[in-house]
Amino acid sequence: MLEYEKAMRPEDITRLFVERSNAGDAAGVAALYEEGAVLAYPPGEQTVGREAIRALWAKVLANRPWFEPEPPLPTLVSGDIALTATPPKDGTGARAQVARRQPDGSWLRLLDQPEFVAPAR
């Protein structure tokens, strides 16, 4: 397995996600998740486990989408758990992730909600 840069702060995960996605590296994206992570994608579904996340991103990245970095909202940290979020540049909803500190001090995503849509009023 390739040796990837580790996220040493919860906020690093988003930067690494953008870099690896834009490089077409589905395995690199999956390496940002814990083995049993849950990704709420595609919309209305859940993808569970690092290998399933890798397979999903391989399909998504085959279309060569381009991701732009989004400025993060303040990270909330409680012990070894962190909540990160970014508002999408198009202003539609939000993105939120729960990350957990690993024994080596790095961080991996545990839960990922990449697309929240603002509730209808």
Buried (B, 14 or more C-beta within 10 A) or exposed (E): EEEBEBBEBBBBBBBBBBBBBBEBBBBBBBBBBBEEBBBBBEEEEEBEBBEBBBBBBBEBBEEEEEEEEBEBBEBEBEEEBBBBBBBBEEEEBBBBBBBBBEEEEBBBBBBBBBBBEEEEE
